[in-house]
Amino acid sequence: MTATIAVTGGTGFVGAQLIERALASGRQVRALTRRDQPRRAGVIWVSGSLEDRESLVALAAGADAIVHIAGVISAPSRAGFEAGNATGTCNMLDAARAAGVRRFVHISSLAAREPALSDYGWSKSRSEALVKDSGLDWTIIRPPAVYGPGDRETLDLFKMARRGFVLLPPGGRFSVIEVGDLCRLILAALGNCDAIAQTYEPDDGTKDGWEHRHFARLLGRAFGKRAKPLPMGGRVLATASWLDRMARGDKAKLTADKVRYFLHPDWVVAAERRPPPALWSPTVRTPTGLKATADWYLEQGWIR
């Protein structure tokens, strides 16, 4: 078992869940943070950022493996995505080599399959190329849509379902994965030699993914409601993106880049890239996971 892991993005949704599971498995954690964090047994917080090369070397020092989760999912320009996802990954790879850490698990995205579709996908594709050329013992994991307790990216979908409707792209299918299942895969891959130089696309086990309208109904059932799917075409989504930008500025979630991503009809994981069952299999059925997530949002007061 990998005794000590260095984690970027440890204060984010996936990273925080990963730290919990790593500690529960008996591992020690070194985690990067921009802000002071409460002390915790088994965790060493390293102050810094992906732009600070010295802090990244300090993060990697003494670790047996690195899990690189941190990145940018929204940015006003391609340069912003490049800085957060490509340059940040390059800096972390350099730090791993400087600290003598060979094992590197990179959390990418299904968007990397379509680099011409969005600036985000382009930047994640660039990051993957850097990892593959690093000379390290790498594994790339491309999660589909990740959900679970504590997630703010999918929160708006749950809020809509609670009100009885869900705004959706006009068509297509997509895959999902519950955050705990994703973290189990990351930890399983760390200590598995067969996972080296592999690119995995994990999901919830649903063979052909979910149609948007079916997923909307699942979200409604998580609240005991009938949620009506409301498909939106490209023009409507573009207008909604403009309104979101006007309302939230650089914090807008429905960016033009995301609109292009949403309108793509196929975000189902590739069957040949699913992790082998000997390494990992999903354990959380999506209806069960959505219900648990909805309950958590209600209990925490994130949804009323």
ZIRANOR-V75539 format. One record per backbone hydrogen bond with DSSP energy under -0.5 kcal/mol. CO is the residue of the C=O (numbers start at 1). NH is the residue of the N-H. If there is no record, write none. Layout:
{{CO & NH} {CO & NH}}
This chain:
{{3 & 28} {4 & 64} {4 & 65} {5 & 30} {6 & 67} {7 & 32} {8 & 69} {9 & 12} {9 & 15} {12 & 16} {13 & 17} {14 & 18} {15 & 19} {16 & 20} {17 & 21} {18 & 22} {19 & 23} {20 & 24} {21 & 25} {22 & 27} {23 & 26} {28 & 5} {29 & 44} {30 & 7} {31 & 46} {33 & 48} {40 & 43} {42 & 29} {43 & 40} {43 & 45} {44 & 31} {45 & 47} {46 & 33} {49 & 52} {51 & 53} {52 & 56} {53 & 57} {54 & 58} {55 & 59} {56 & 60} {57 & 61} {60 & 63} {64 & 103} {65 & 6} {66 & 68} {66 & 105} {67 & 8} {67 & 69} {68 & 107} {77 & 81} {78 & 82} {79 & 83} {80 & 84} {81 & 85} {81 & 86} {82 & 86} {82 & 87} {83 & 88} {85 & 89} {86 & 90} {87 & 91} {88 & 92} {89 & 93} {90 & 94} {91 & 95} {92 & 96} {93 & 97} {94 & 98} {95 & 99} {96 & 100} {96 & 101} {97 & 100} {100 & 102} {102 & 137} {103 & 66} {104 & 106} {104 & 139} {105 & 68} {105 & 107} {106 & 108} {106 & 141} {109 & 112} {110 & 113} {111 & 114} {112 & 115} {114 & 117} {114 & 118} {118 & 122} {119 & 123} {120 & 124} {121 & 125} {122 & 126} {123 & 127} {124 & 128} {125 & 129} {126 & 130} {127 & 131} {128 & 132} {129 & 133} {131 & 134} {136 & 138} {137 & 104} {138 & 197} {138 & 198} {139 & 106} {140 & 200} {141 & 108} {141 & 143} {143 & 110} {145 & 177} {147 & 179} {148 & 151} {154 & 157} {154 & 158} {155 & 159} {156 & 160} {157 & 161} {158 & 162} {159 & 163} {160 & 163} {160 & 164} {160 & 165} {161 & 164} {164 & 228} {166 & 230} {168 & 232} {172 & 212} {173 & 267} {174 & 210} {175 & 145} {176 & 204} {177 & 147} {178 & 181} {178 & 182} {179 & 183} {180 & 184} {181 & 185} {182 & 186} {183 & 187} {184 & 188} {185 & 189} {186 & 190} {187 & 191} {189 & 192} {191 & 193} {192 & 195} {193 & 196} {195 & 198} {198 & 140} {198 & 200} {200 & 142} {202 & 144} {205 & 207} {206 & 209} {210 & 174} {211 & 215} {212 & 216} {213 & 217} {214 & 218} {215 & 219} {216 & 220} {217 & 221} {218 & 222} {219 & 223} {220 & 223} {220 & 225} {221 & 224} {225 & 227} {226 & 228} {227 & 229} {228 & 166} {229 & 231} {230 & 168} {232 & 170} {233 & 237} {234 & 238} {235 & 239} {236 & 240} {237 & 241} {238 & 242} {239 & 243} {240 & 244} {241 & 245} {242 & 246} {243 & 247} {244 & 248} {245 & 249} {248 & 251} {249 & 252} {253 & 255} {255 & 259} {256 & 260} {257 & 261} {258 & 262} {259 & 263} {260 & 264} {261 & 264} {265 & 173} {267 & 175} {270 & 273} {271 & 274} {273 & 201} {276 & 279} {276 & 280} {283 & 285} {285 & 289} {286 & 290} {287 & 291} {288 & 292} {289 & 293} {290 & 294} {291 & 295} {292 & 296} {293 & 297} {294 & 298} {295 & 299} {296 & 300} {297 & 301} {297 & 302} {297 & 303} {298 & 301}}
